[in-house]
Amino acid sequence: MSRTALQAVAFDELSPAQLDAWHKLRAINPMLDSPYFHPGFAGAVHAAGNPVHVYVGTGPTGEVESLFPVHRDGGVLRPVGWPGADFQGPILAPGTAYPVGALLGGGVRALEFDHLLELAGDFQPWITGSRPSPYLDTTGGLDGYLSRASKSGKDNMGQARRRTAKAEREIGPVRFVADSLDEGDLAKVVELKRAQYAATGAKDYFAEPGRRQLLTDLLRTRGTEFAGILSTLYAGDTLLAAHFGIRSGGVLHWWFPVYDPAHAGLAPGWMLLRELTMAAPEMGFTRIDLGRGDDEYKRRAKTGETPVCQGMVTRSSARRALRAARESLVTAAKDSPLGPQLRRVVRKLRTIKR
């Protein structure tokens, strides 16, 4: 790959041969089975109004060796779907080197990443930290999961079963829809998520209308190769919990889970996760990726985890130092006994312009 040439191509200008290479490279690299690496995700983000450019790497004979979908913000590149992409990196064959430095130039001063898979060792010098991204192995459905889960995971799934029965007694018949097409329920997911952002002081991901449109477009995308998946859990007429994610093949990515705060005592999120785990064989899922995060339920539910990396590719030592300092401050704030009081500080640090 040392002689690989990179060319930035707008997503909607990729040739059929380049898209075909995308599918082929992804198919031979098991690390790229997340729906975030499917061209359908990049295409949906691009169509929703956030332009995507793909750095296409070609070898000496013109064969496509890599594709890296990104957004460009001034002189900074960020992986496709930023800031809502939980897995990032170039599309390339296993063990293939990547010409990271070739991304810089032509006005591009840096590539920033925060959920990079360890796909190519060439990124190692630019990594400032790594954090776990938990997942559930759902092979065999609930019974299979329970055979691999920690004691905490088993206990919480048992409690979810009992709370589901309680909800049915006290609220109304419990109804789970694994793959709903109800856009009204999708609107409720966005509404509840925005209320959660407001209550916690987090930046509102859906403040940009294009991101709401992205979810609608993904919901309308059907098929098992790539699709949006909306799952809902009702008790009577009450929406207890819902989740919107994306799937590709046997992988479901847990993206926007919500629950009704009025029924928080039932832990409806666990109820929903249990239902999805039970439905996994019928839906064709063998893994639910929960995404990077410090949520206690992720720690309890996981059967394994995938490391994702944070860092910045840049020739500017000052820019790298600022990024490293920012990550150190965020980590220190999160690890401090005063963590709850420092959450707003952490969120402000994450929004500092790099």
C-alpha positions, 0 to 999 in steps of 0.5 A: 500500500506504500504506493497507494494513491488517494482521491477524494470523491463525493459519495454520490459520484462513486462509480459502480466499480468503487461501490462494488469494491466497498462491498467486497473489501467489507465482506472479507474483513470481519472487523467491518461487519458493523452497519456503520461500515456499510455504504448504505449508512454513508449514503443515507448521511449524505442524502440527509444533507451532511456531505460525505466524501470518500477517500478512494485508495488505488494501487499501482494497477488501478485496483481499489485498495481502500475507501474512507468516508469522511466529512470535511469541516474547514481543514479538519476531516471527521469520519462519516456520521460524526458525531453519531458514529460509534465505529469508524475507520477505512474500508480495507482488507485485513492486515492492509496498511493505510497511507494515513499521512496522505490524507493531509494536504490540499488544505486538510490539516487534520483527521480527528477520530473518536471511535476508530477500530484498530484496523491498521497499525498506521494509525497507532502513532496518532492514538491518544486513548482507547475505550471499550465498546461493549456488546451482547453475543445473542447467538441462541437468543435469550438462553444463549445469552444467559449462558455467556452473561455475567451474574449481573447480566443474568440477574437484570434479565431475570428482574426484567422478566418480573417487571414485565409481568408487573407492568402487565398487571398494573398498566396494561397488556405488554406488546413488543414490536421488534421491527416497527415502521411506525414513524409516529413512534420514531417521532416519540423516540426523538422527542424523548431523547431530546428531553433526556439531552435537556435534562442532563445538559448534553448537547442536543444531537437532534437540534439539526433537522437533517439528523431527524431526517436521517433517522426517518430515511433509515427507517424507510430502508428495508432489508437484512443487508442494511436497514434502520430498526425501530423496536417498541415496548408498550404496556396498554397505550403507554410507550414504556421504552423504544430503541432506534438502531441500524442493522447489517447482516447479523449485527444490530447497533444499539443507537438511540434507546429511550424510556418513559421517565414516569415508569423508570422504576420498572427499568423499561430499558432492560425490559426492551433489551430482554425482548430484543435478545429473545427476538434475535434468532428470528430477526437474524442477529447474533450480536447487539453492539451497545456502543462506547459508554460508561452506562452501568447497564452496558457494563452489566449486560455485556458479554464482551467488548471491542476497543475503539480509539480516540486521537488526531492525525496532524502535523501540528504538534500544538493541535495534537497537544491540545487534543491530548490535553482535552482527552486527559481532562475529560478522563480525569473529570469522569474518574473523579469522585466529583464526577456527577458535578463535573458532567457539564464540564466534560460536555463543554470540553468535548465541544471545544473546537479543535 
